[in-house]
């Protein structure tokens, strides 16, 4: 059942000194900004207005998620901090006599709302900021970054080892729940571990033939993984047969574990296939799996000296001159920056209501078509350095005062990205899956924009 807010005031709050009830300036401004019914609209469709158990109030959820991402806290840590701090309780509209929503509840609500709802919430924030004159967004900078997945460096042998370990673990749970009606899967972890250690030792040698030896051992691990997959499929079939002989509760657990096992079997089959292709000499595999646990993560090259390849998802950011993120998107893989520029500016136009007069980006976004299209849309000044050799006319164009001024403005976007990576959770993310990653980014952007708007309002 939908609950919008906690409007009750406990007797304990009446007894508190005024100094304790006063919110810090930042939280007071964010609280006043969020006191708008339009921020409830994205969440209404997820709850029945009268039926069902009363949910965590939407206003409480919004404020707790702001605190979580503003201070980069975990769910459990957030719960403890709100319990201990009177000002945070008041900010979150949680009376002193009421229970603070626990971390698991907030986590489930975030999963329930999904990225589309949180994207709509961020659009509402931008619309209100524009209506109330806090942002003008006549000048924007566009950039991309990578939100890394929390995975180890992917080698074929380690990926196969992960897959074998996880399939064996899930199959063991199925056997336990079925009370022995489904046989346990043979544990091949020890033999795989020995081969992985051999690969590690060979990799440190300087011999010329080490590559062939590594590929041979990796092929052996792939053969073991193939046998594990065959046995796992037998267990899935057997689990379906014995399900009818179990209690309803055990039957539901079997169904859940079977689906989990199916998903891991599917991923491991892809890893085995790509490993065999590499052993045959094919090094260019589209959609290559880099993690058993996060299938959507992709290897992304960005030309960094200290980190040649990053594993995760690309994030596009369009930032106004006020430091507010007016548009963002999360992509699987590594689409070219030049293909994202015009779409990002158009979505900025949709969010803010006007086309920016000036656009700045780095050379990765350059193309003559991009410059032409932006000018046709009404952008007066486009500052994007050209890649490669430049003509004399182009050099003169890029040496103009306004062009260099916009490039200095663009460089400030690196600081914003660094800040969001360090303080808003856009660095190395522990969430799995593209949908969860989109929600993770959306909440980080929400906290960043509200924090920035509080500074503007001050």
KAKA-V713332 format. One record per backbone hydrogen bond with DSSP energy under -0.5 kcal/mol. CO is the residue of the C=O (numbers start at 0). NH is the residue of the N-H. E is the energy in kcal/mol with one decimal. If there is no record, write none. Layout:
co:CO nh:NH e:E
co:CO nh:NH e:E
This chain:
co:0 nh:54 e:-2.1
co:2 nh:57 e:-2.2
co:3 nh:58 e:-2.3
co:4 nh:6 e:-0.8
co:9 nh:12 e:-0.7
co:9 nh:13 e:-0.9
co:10 nh:14 e:-1.0
co:11 nh:15 e:-0.7
co:12 nh:15 e:-0.6
co:16 nh:19 e:-0.9
co:16 nh:20 e:-1.1
co:17 nh:21 e:-1.0
co:23 nh:27 e:-2.6
co:24 nh:28 e:-2.2
co:25 nh:29 e:-2.4
co:26 nh:30 e:-2.5
co:27 nh:31 e:-2.1
co:28 nh:32 e:-2.0
co:29 nh:33 e:-2.3
co:30 nh:34 e:-0.8
co:33 nh:35 e:-2.5
co:35 nh:38 e:-1.5
co:36 nh:39 e:-1.8
co:36 nh:40 e:-0.9
co:39 nh:42 e:-1.7
co:39 nh:43 e:-0.9
co:40 nh:43 e:-0.8
co:40 nh:44 e:-0.5
co:42 nh:45 e:-1.3
co:43 nh:46 e:-1.8
co:47 nh:1 e:-2.5
co:56 nh:60 e:-2.4
co:57 nh:61 e:-2.8
co:58 nh:62 e:-1.9
co:59 nh:63 e:-2.4
co:60 nh:64 e:-2.4
co:61 nh:65 e:-1.8
co:62 nh:66 e:-2.2
co:63 nh:67 e:-2.2
co:64 nh:68 e:-2.2
co:65 nh:69 e:-2.7
co:66 nh:70 e:-2.0
co:67 nh:72 e:-2.8
co:73 nh:77 e:-2.6
co:74 nh:78 e:-2.1
co:75 nh:79 e:-2.0
co:76 nh:80 e:-2.4
co:77 nh:81 e:-2.5
co:78 nh:82 e:-1.9
co:79 nh:83 e:-1.8
co:80 nh:84 e:-1.8
co:83 nh:85 e:-0.6
co:84 nh:88 e:-1.8
co:85 nh:89 e:-2.5
co:86 nh:90 e:-2.3
co:87 nh:91 e:-2.3
co:88 nh:93 e:-2.6
co:89 nh:92 e:-1.2
co:92 nh:94 e:-0.6
co:94 nh:97 e:-1.8
co:101 nh:105 e:-1.8
co:102 nh:106 e:-2.4
co:103 nh:107 e:-2.4
co:104 nh:108 e:-2.4
co:105 nh:109 e:-2.3
co:106 nh:110 e:-1.9
co:107 nh:111 e:-2.4
co:108 nh:112 e:-2.8
co:109 nh:113 e:-1.9
co:112 nh:116 e:-0.7
co:113 nh:117 e:-1.5
co:114 nh:118 e:-2.5
co:115 nh:119 e:-2.2
co:116 nh:120 e:-2.0
co:117 nh:121 e:-2.0
co:118 nh:122 e:-2.0
co:119 nh:123 e:-2.2
co:120 nh:124 e:-1.9
co:121 nh:125 e:-2.0
co:122 nh:126 e:-2.5
co:123 nh:127 e:-2.4
co:124 nh:128 e:-2.3
co:125 nh:129 e:-2.2
co:126 nh:130 e:-2.6
co:127 nh:131 e:-2.3
co:128 nh:133 e:-2.3
co:128 nh:134 e:-1.1
co:129 nh:132 e:-1.2
co:137 nh:356 e:-2.0
co:137 nh:357 e:-1.8
co:138 nh:320 e:-1.3
co:139 nh:359 e:-2.0
co:140 nh:318 e:-2.7
co:141 nh:361 e:-0.5
co:142 nh:316 e:-2.9
co:144 nh:314 e:-3.1
co:145 nh:147 e:-0.8
co:146 nh:312 e:-1.8
co:147 nh:428 e:-3.0
co:148 nh:150 e:-2.0
co:152 nh:154 e:-0.7
co:154 nh:158 e:-2.6
co:155 nh:159 e:-2.2
co:156 nh:160 e:-2.1
co:157 nh:161 e:-2.6
co:158 nh:162 e:-2.4
co:159 nh:163 e:-2.5
co:160 nh:164 e:-2.4
co:161 nh:165 e:-2.5
co:162 nh:166 e:-2.4
co:163 nh:167 e:-2.2
co:164 nh:168 e:-1.9
co:165 nh:169 e:-2.5
co:166 nh:170 e:-2.5
co:167 nh:171 e:-1.8
co:168 nh:172 e:-1.6
co:169 nh:173 e:-2.0
co:170 nh:174 e:-2.0
co:171 nh:175 e:-2.0
co:172 nh:176 e:-2.7
co:173 nh:177 e:-2.2
co:174 nh:179 e:-2.4
co:175 nh:178 e:-1.0
co:177 nh:180 e:-1.1
co:180 nh:182 e:-0.5
co:185 nh:187 e:-0.8
co:187 nh:191 e:-1.9
co:188 nh:192 e:-2.5
co:189 nh:193 e:-2.0
co:190 nh:194 e:-1.5
co:191 nh:195 e:-2.5
co:192 nh:196 e:-2.3
co:193 nh:197 e:-1.7
co:194 nh:198 e:-2.0
co:195 nh:199 e:-2.1
co:196 nh:200 e:-2.2
co:197 nh:201 e:-2.5
co:198 nh:202 e:-2.2
co:199 nh:203 e:-0.9
co:200 nh:203 e:-0.6
co:201 nh:204 e:-1.4
co:206 nh:209 e:-0.9
co:207 nh:210 e:-0.6
co:208 nh:212 e:-1.6
co:209 nh:213 e:-2.6
co:210 nh:214 e:-2.5
co:211 nh:215 e:-2.0
co:212 nh:216 e:-2.3
co:213 nh:217 e:-2.6
co:214 nh:218 e:-2.0
co:215 nh:219 e:-1.6
co:216 nh:220 e:-2.1
co:217 nh:221 e:-2.2
co:218 nh:222 e:-1.9
co:219 nh:223 e:-2.0
co:220 nh:224 e:-2.6
co:221 nh:225 e:-2.2
co:222 nh:226 e:-1.9
co:223 nh:227 e:-2.2
co:224 nh:228 e:-2.4
co:225 nh:229 e:-2.0
co:226 nh:230 e:-2.3
co:227 nh:231 e:-2.4
co:228 nh:232 e:-2.1
co:229 nh:233 e:-1.5
co:230 nh:234 e:-1.9
co:231 nh:235 e:-2.1
co:232 nh:236 e:-2.0
co:233 nh:237 e:-2.5
co:234 nh:238 e:-2.7
co:235 nh:239 e:-1.6
co:236 nh:240 e:-1.4
co:237 nh:241 e:-2.1
co:238 nh:242 e:-1.0
co:241 nh:244 e:-1.6
co:242 nh:245 e:-1.4
co:246 nh:250 e:-2.7
co:247 nh:251 e:-2.1
co:248 nh:252 e:-1.8
co:249 nh:253 e:-2.5
co:250 nh:254 e:-2.2
co:251 nh:255 e:-2.3
co:252 nh:256 e:-2.7
co:253 nh:257 e:-2.7
co:254 nh:258 e:-2.2
co:255 nh:259 e:-2.0
co:256 nh:260 e:-2.6
co:257 nh:261 e:-2.5
co:258 nh:262 e:-2.1
co:259 nh:263 e:-2.0
co:260 nh:264 e:-2.5
co:261 nh:265 e:-2.4
co:262 nh:266 e:-1.9
co:263 nh:267 e:-2.7
co:264 nh:268 e:-2.2
co:265 nh:269 e:-1.4
co:266 nh:270 e:-2.1
co:267 nh:271 e:-2.7
co:268 nh:272 e:-2.2
co:269 nh:273 e:-2.5
co:270 nh:274 e:-2.2
co:271 nh:275 e:-2.2
co:272 nh:276 e:-1.8
co:273 nh:277 e:-2.1
co:274 nh:278 e:-2.2
co:275 nh:279 e:-1.2
co:276 nh:281 e:-2.6
co:277 nh:280 e:-1.5
co:280 nh:282 e:-0.9
co:282 nh:284 e:-0.8
co:283 nh:285 e:-0.6
co:284 nh:287 e:-0.9
co:293 nh:296 e:-1.5
co:297 nh:311 e:-2.4
co:299 nh:309 e:-2.7
co:306 nh:303 e:-0.6
co:307 nh:301 e:-0.7
co:307 nh:302 e:-0.5
co:309 nh:299 e:-3.5
co:309 nh:311 e:-0.6
co:310 nh:148 e:-2.8
co:311 nh:297 e:-2.1
co:311 nh:332 e:-0.5
co:312 nh:146 e:-2.6
co:313 nh:330 e:-3.1
co:314 nh:144 e:-2.1
co:315 nh:328 e:-1.6
co:316 nh:142 e:-2.2
co:316 nh:318 e:-0.5
co:317 nh:325 e:-2.0
co:317 nh:326 e:-1.3
co:318 nh:140 e:-2.5
co:319 nh:322 e:-1.9
co:323 nh:319 e:-2.7
co:323 nh:325 e:-0.8
co:326 nh:317 e:-2.6
co:328 nh:315 e:-2.5
co:330 nh:313 e:-1.6
co:332 nh:313 e:-0.6
co:335 nh:338 e:-1.3
co:336 nh:339 e:-1.7
co:336 nh:340 e:-0.9
co:339 nh:343 e:-2.1
co:340 nh:344 e:-2.2
co:341 nh:345 e:-2.4
co:342 nh:346 e:-2.3
co:343 nh:347 e:-1.8
co:344 nh:348 e:-2.0
co:345 nh:349 e:-2.1
co:346 nh:350 e:-2.1
co:347 nh:351 e:-2.7
co:348 nh:352 e:-2.6
co:356 nh:379 e:-1.0
co:356 nh:380 e:-2.1
co:357 nh:139 e:-2.2
co:358 nh:382 e:-3.0
co:359 nh:141 e:-2.3
co:360 nh:384 e:-0.5
co:361 nh:364 e:-1.9
co:362 nh:365 e:-1.6
co:363 nh:337 e:-0.6
co:366 nh:370 e:-1.9
co:367 nh:371 e:-2.3
co:368 nh:372 e:-2.9
co:369 nh:373 e:-2.3
co:370 nh:374 e:-1.9
co:371 nh:375 e:-2.1
co:372 nh:376 e:-1.8
co:373 nh:377 e:-0.7
co:373 nh:378 e:-2.4
co:374 nh:377 e:-0.7
co:380 nh:358 e:-2.3
co:380 nh:382 e:-0.5
co:381 nh:383 e:-0.8
co:382 nh:360 e:-2.1
co:390 nh:394 e:-2.3
co:391 nh:395 e:-2.1
co:392 nh:396 e:-2.2
co:393 nh:397 e:-2.5
co:394 nh:398 e:-0.8
co:396 nh:399 e:-1.1
co:399 nh:403 e:-2.2
co:400 nh:404 e:-2.3
co:401 nh:405 e:-2.2
co:402 nh:406 e:-1.6
co:403 nh:407 e:-1.9
co:404 nh:408 e:-1.9
co:405 nh:409 e:-2.4
co:406 nh:410 e:-2.0
co:407 nh:411 e:-0.9
co:408 nh:411 e:-0.7
co:409 nh:412 e:-1.9
co:410 nh:413 e:-1.2
co:410 nh:414 e:-0.6
co:411 nh:415 e:-1.4
co:412 nh:416 e:-2.4
co:413 nh:417 e:-2.4
co:414 nh:418 e:-2.4
co:415 nh:419 e:-2.3
co:416 nh:420 e:-2.2
co:417 nh:421 e:-2.2
co:418 nh:422 e:-2.9
co:419 nh:423 e:-1.5
co:419 nh:425 e:-2.0
co:420 nh:426 e:-0.8
co:426 nh:147 e:-1.2
co:426 nh:428 e:-0.7
co:428 nh:149 e:-1.2
co:432 nh:436 e:-1.9
co:433 nh:437 e:-2.3
co:434 nh:438 e:-1.9
co:435 nh:439 e:-2.3
co:436 nh:440 e:-2.5
co:437 nh:441 e:-2.6
co:438 nh:442 e:-2.3
co:439 nh:443 e:-1.7
co:440 nh:444 e:-2.6
co:441 nh:445 e:-2.2
co:442 nh:446 e:-2.3
co:443 nh:447 e:-2.2
co:444 nh:448 e:-2.8
co:445 nh:449 e:-2.5
co:446 nh:450 e:-2.3
co:447 nh:451 e:-2.3
co:448 nh:452 e:-2.8
co:449 nh:453 e:-2.1
co:450 nh:454 e:-1.4
co:451 nh:455 e:-2.0
co:452 nh:456 e:-2.6
co:453 nh:457 e:-1.1
